[in-house]
Amino acid sequence: MSGIPGRPVLLFLHGFPEGAFIWDELLLHFARPEHGGYRCVAPYLRGFGPSSSPQAVDAYRAKHLVQDLVALIAHECPGSALECLVAHDWGGAVAWNLANQQPQLMKRLAIINSPHPGAFVRELSHNAAQQAGSQYMHFLCRPDAEALLAEDDFRRLFAFFNAPDGSAPAWLTDEVRAQYRALWQQGLHGACNYYRASPIRPPREGDPGAQAITLPESMLTVDVPTLVLWGMDDPALLPGLLDGLPGWIPRLQVQQVEQASHWVVHEHPERVAVELQRFLLSKQ
């Protein structure tokens, strides 16, 4: 947390395999008076780090994750709404659901490389490239995924961050590696349960995945002003996921970040801060 209690609240949600610390620079930035003086809150999602980590897969269904956010917002903003909900990856998946179901809890929504559920189901059902890019989801559903991810000092998890040529990114310093290692050492079962609990995954033999899902339009609309910030070189979440968004989100802004991957918050924190600042000050 950062900033003075009682000020307008920005709530930041991390994804997989991350922790709340990915937002540290932005929490300090937006708490400063010259950048709005916000109260900035970044929790650990259910199943990650010091947060509660139920064993049951069903405990990670969307309805429970949304309820966690509703309770947190009621605690941080009694009687009022978030100034903005900012979310990446799995945090964004929960944020899309919350914005659809309880839009009164936020004034704005900012999504960073997290697919809208309607677009994700469509692309996983019909786009071979997106199906290929999401095959890792099946690995993370395996009953032995946690053990495999922990092998050799979390070699497979650190490889998630690598460039296409296999090299480690410059932002993954020894200090940042230590943050991730300390997080993962607290357990990976809850984090993997997000994938086990979700039916939205690429189809394969014996498992229709997203092809078996039909989402009514009422579950896809988002009426609050929304910024979608997208690293265009994301190897797992392809640019086709941006197609069709205005049909679900009438007050939409899309900012494409070239030469940025899924980990755009780490790669370009200054750009993320600028785009969020612009969005918070916009008249939309």
C-alpha positions as CSV (number, residue, x, y, z in Angstrom):
1,M,0.0,0.0,0.0
2,S,1.0,3.6,-0.5
3,G,-0.6,6.9,-0.1
4,I,-2.9,8.5,2.5
5,P,-6.1,6.6,3.7
6,G,-9.2,8.4,2.7
7,R,-7.8,9.6,-0.7
8,P,-9.4,8.2,-3.9
9,V,-8.3,4.5,-4.3
10,L,-6.4,2.8,-7.1
11,L,-6.5,-0.9,-6.8
12,F,-3.8,-3.0,-8.7
13,L,-4.1,-6.7,-9.4
14,H,-1.2,-8.9,-10.4
15,G,-1.3,-12.1,-12.5
16,F,0.5,-15.4,-12.8
17,P,3.2,-16.2,-11.8
18,E,3.5,-12.7,-10.2
19,G,3.1,-11.0,-6.9
20,A,1.9,-7.7,-5.7
21,F,5.5,-6.4,-5.8
22,I,5.2,-5.9,-9.6
23,W,3.3,-2.7,-8.9
24,D,5.7,-1.2,-6.4
25,E,7.0,1.6,-8.6
26,L,3.4,2.6,-9.7
27,L,2.2,2.6,-6.1
28,L,4.8,5.2,-5.2
29,H,4.2,7.1,-8.4
30,F,0.5,7.6,-8.0
31,A,0.6,8.3,-4.3
32,R,2.7,11.4,-4.9
33,P,0.6,14.6,-4.8
34,E,1.8,15.7,-8.3
35,H,0.4,12.5,-9.7
36,G,-2.9,12.6,-8.0
37,G,-2.1,11.7,-4.4
38,Y,-4.1,8.5,-4.6
39,R,-4.4,5.7,-2.0
40,C,-2.8,2.8,-3.9
41,V,-3.5,-0.8,-2.9
42,A,-1.9,-3.9,-4.4
43,P,-3.1,-7.2,-2.7
44,Y,-1.8,-10.7,-3.3
45,L,-4.6,-12.6,-5.1
46,R,-6.1,-15.7,-3.5
47,G,-3.6,-18.5,-3.7
48,F,-0.5,-16.3,-4.1
49,G,2.2,-15.6,-1.5
50,P,0.9,-14.6,1.9
51,S,-2.7,-14.6,0.8
52,S,-5.1,-17.4,1.8
53,S,-4.6,-20.5,-0.4
54,P,-7.4,-23.0,-0.3
55,Q,-6.6,-26.5,-1.6
56,A,-9.8,-27.1,-3.5
57,V,-9.8,-26.3,-7.2
58,D,-13.4,-25.0,-7.0
59,A,-12.3,-22.3,-4.5
60,Y,-10.6,-20.6,-7.5
61,R,-13.8,-20.3,-9.6
62,A,-14.5,-16.8,-10.8
63,K,-17.4,-16.2,-8.4
64,H,-15.1,-16.6,-5.4
65,L,-12.3,-14.4,-6.8
66,V,-14.9,-11.7,-7.5
67,Q,-16.2,-11.9,-4.0
68,D,-12.7,-11.4,-2.7
69,L,-12.5,-8.1,-4.6
70,V,-15.9,-7.0,-3.5
71,A,-14.9,-7.5,0.2
72,L,-11.6,-5.7,-0.4
73,I,-13.2,-2.7,-2.1
74,A,-15.8,-2.4,0.7
75,H,-12.9,-2.3,3.2
76,E,-10.8,0.2,1.2
77,C,-13.7,2.4,-0.1
78,P,-16.5,2.3,2.4
79,G,-19.5,3.8,0.8
80,S,-17.7,4.8,-2.4
81,A,-16.2,3.4,-5.6
82,L,-12.6,2.8,-6.7
83,E,-11.2,5.6,-8.7
84,C,-9.7,2.9,-11.0
85,L,-9.2,-0.9,-11.0
86,V,-5.8,-1.7,-12.7
87,A,-5.2,-5.3,-13.5
88,H,-2.8,-7.6,-15.4
89,D,-3.1,-11.2,-16.6
90,W,-5.2,-13.3,-14.1
91,G,-5.9,-10.1,-12.1
92,G,-7.4,-8.8,-15.3
93,A,-9.6,-11.9,-15.7
94,V,-11.1,-11.2,-12.3
95,A,-11.4,-7.5,-13.1
96,W,-13.3,-8.1,-16.3
97,N,-15.8,-10.2,-14.3
98,L,-16.2,-7.6,-11.6
99,A,-16.6,-4.7,-14.0
100,N,-19.4,-6.7,-15.8
101,Q,-21.2,-7.8,-12.6
102,Q,-20.7,-4.8,-10.3
103,P,-19.7,-1.7,-12.3
104,Q,-20.8,0.6,-9.5
105,L,-17.7,-0.4,-7.5
106,M,-15.3,1.4,-9.9
107,K,-15.2,4.6,-11.9
108,R,-12.7,3.3,-14.4
109,L,-11.1,0.0,-15.5
110,A,-7.5,-0.4,-16.8
111,I,-6.6,-3.8,-18.3
112,I,-3.0,-4.8,-19.2
113,N,-2.5,-7.8,-21.4
114,S,-5.5,-9.7,-20.1
115,P,-8.0,-10.9,-22.6
116,H,-11.7,-10.0,-22.5
117,P,-13.5,-13.3,-21.9
118,G,-15.6,-13.0,-25.1
119,A,-12.5,-12.4,-27.2
120,F,-10.6,-15.2,-25.5
121,V,-13.3,-17.8,-26.0
122,R,-13.6,-16.8,-29.7
123,E,-9.8,-16.9,-30.4
124,L,-9.3,-20.1,-28.5
125,S,-12.1,-21.7,-30.4
126,H,-11.2,-20.6,-33.9
127,N,-7.7,-19.2,-34.1
128,A,-5.0,-21.8,-34.5
129,A,-2.2,-19.4,-33.5
130,Q,-3.9,-18.4,-30.3
131,Q,-4.6,-22.1,-29.6
132,A,-0.8,-22.8,-30.0
133,G,0.1,-19.8,-27.9
134,S,-2.1,-21.0,-25.0
135,Q,-0.9,-24.6,-24.9
136,Y,1.0,-23.9,-21.7
137,M,-2.4,-23.8,-19.9
138,H,-2.7,-27.6,-20.2
139,F,0.7,-28.0,-18.6
140,L,-0.3,-25.8,-15.7
141,C,-3.4,-28.0,-15.2
142,R,-1.3,-31.2,-14.7
143,P,-1.5,-32.6,-11.2
144,D,2.3,-32.5,-10.9
145,A,2.6,-29.0,-12.3
146,E,3.7,-27.5,-9.0
147,A,6.5,-30.0,-8.5
148,L,7.7,-29.6,-12.1
149,L,7.7,-25.8,-11.8
150,A,9.8,-25.9,-8.6
151,E,12.5,-28.1,-10.1
152,D,16.0,-26.7,-10.6
153,D,15.4,-23.4,-8.8
154,F,12.1,-22.8,-10.6
155,R,13.8,-23.0,-14.0
156,R,10.5,-23.4,-16.0
157,L,8.9,-20.5,-14.2
158,F,11.8,-18.1,-14.8
159,A,11.8,-19.3,-18.5
160,F,8.2,-17.8,-18.8
161,F,10.0,-14.4,-18.8
162,N,12.5,-15.2,-21.5
163,A,12.7,-13.5,-24.9
164,P,11.9,-15.7,-28.0
165,D,15.6,-16.5,-28.3
166,G,15.7,-17.9,-24.8
167,S,17.6,-15.1,-23.2
168,A,16.6,-13.6,-19.9
169,P,15.2,-10.0,-20.0
170,A,17.2,-7.1,-18.7
171,W,14.6,-6.3,-16.1
172,L,15.0,-9.7,-14.5
173,T,17.8,-8.6,-12.2
174,D,19.2,-10.6,-9.2
175,E,17.0,-8.5,-7.0
176,V,13.8,-9.2,-9.0
177,R,14.7,-12.9,-9.2
178,A,15.0,-13.0,-5.4
179,Q,11.5,-11.5,-5.1
180,Y,10.0,-14.1,-7.4
181,R,11.9,-16.9,-5.8
182,A,10.7,-15.9,-2.3
183,L,7.1,-15.7,-3.6
184,W,7.2,-19.1,-5.3
185,Q,8.8,-20.8,-2.3
186,Q,5.6,-20.0,-0.4
187,G,3.8,-22.5,-2.7
188,L,2.4,-22.8,-6.2
189,H,-0.7,-24.9,-5.7
190,G,-3.1,-22.0,-5.5
191,A,-1.6,-20.3,-8.5
192,C,-1.9,-23.5,-10.7
193,N,-5.5,-23.9,-9.4
194,Y,-6.5,-20.8,-11.4
195,Y,-5.9,-22.8,-14.6
196,R,-7.5,-26.0,-13.3
197,A,-10.6,-24.1,-12.3
198,S,-11.1,-22.3,-15.6
199,P,-12.9,-23.9,-18.5
200,I,-11.4,-21.3,-20.9
201,R,-8.5,-23.1,-22.4
202,P,-7.4,-24.3,-25.9
203,P,-9.2,-27.4,-27.2
204,R,-7.4,-30.7,-27.5
205,E,-8.3,-34.4,-28.0
206,G,-10.8,-35.4,-25.3
207,D,-11.2,-31.8,-24.0
208,P,-13.2,-29.3,-26.1
209,G,-12.0,-26.4,-23.9
210,A,-13.3,-23.1,-25.1
211,Q,-15.2,-24.6,-27.9
212,A,-17.7,-25.9,-25.4
213,I,-18.4,-22.5,-23.9
214,T,-21.1,-20.1,-24.9
215,L,-21.1,-16.8,-23.0
216,P,-24.3,-14.7,-23.2
217,E,-23.8,-11.0,-24.2
218,S,-25.0,-10.0,-20.7
219,M,-21.8,-11.5,-19.2
220,L,-19.5,-9.6,-21.7
221,T,-20.5,-6.0,-21.6
222,V,-18.5,-3.4,-19.6
223,D,-20.1,0.0,-19.3
224,V,-17.4,1.8,-17.3
225,P,-14.7,3.8,-19.1
226,T,-12.0,1.2,-19.9
227,L,-8.3,1.4,-21.0
228,V,-6.8,-1.6,-22.6
229,L,-3.0,-1.4,-22.6
230,W,-1.4,-4.2,-24.7
231,G,2.2,-5.3,-25.2
232,M,2.0,-6.3,-28.9
233,D,4.8,-8.9,-28.7
234,D,3.1,-11.0,-26.2
235,P,3.8,-14.6,-27.3
236,A,0.9,-16.1,-25.3
237,L,-1.8,-13.5,-25.9
238,L,-1.9,-12.4,-29.5
239,P,-3.1,-9.1,-30.9
240,G,-6.3,-10.8,-32.3
241,L,-7.6,-10.6,-28.8
242,L,-8.1,-6.9,-29.3
243,D,-10.6,-7.5,-32.2
244,G,-14.2,-6.8,-31.4
245,L,-13.7,-5.1,-28.1
246,P,-15.7,-1.9,-28.9
247,G,-18.8,-4.1,-29.3
248,W,-18.7,-5.1,-25.7
249,I,-17.1,-1.9,-24.2
250,P,-18.6,1.3,-25.6
251,R,-16.3,3.6,-23.7
252,L,-13.0,2.0,-24.7
253,Q,-9.5,3.3,-25.2
254,V,-6.8,0.9,-26.6
255,Q,-3.1,1.7,-26.4
256,Q,-0.8,-0.7,-28.2
257,V,2.7,-0.9,-26.8
258,E,5.1,-1.9,-29.6
259,Q,8.2,-4.0,-28.7
260,A,6.7,-5.0,-25.4
261,S,5.8,-8.5,-24.3
262,H,3.3,-9.9,-21.7
263,W,5.6,-8.5,-19.0
264,V,5.1,-4.8,-20.1
265,V,4.7,-3.7,-16.5
266,H,8.3,-4.8,-15.8
267,E,9.6,-3.8,-19.3
268,H,8.1,-0.3,-19.6
269,P,6.9,1.0,-16.2
270,E,7.3,4.6,-17.3
271,R,5.0,4.0,-20.3
272,V,2.5,2.2,-18.2
273,A,2.5,5.1,-15.7
274,V,2.1,7.7,-18.5
275,E,-0.9,5.9,-20.1
276,L,-2.6,5.3,-16.7
277,Q,-2.1,9.0,-15.8
278,R,-3.6,10.1,-19.1
279,F,-6.5,7.8,-18.7
280,L,-7.2,9.0,-15.1
281,L,-7.3,12.6,-16.3
282,S,-9.3,11.9,-19.5
283,K,-12.9,13.2,-19.7
284,Q,-14.4,9.9,-20.9
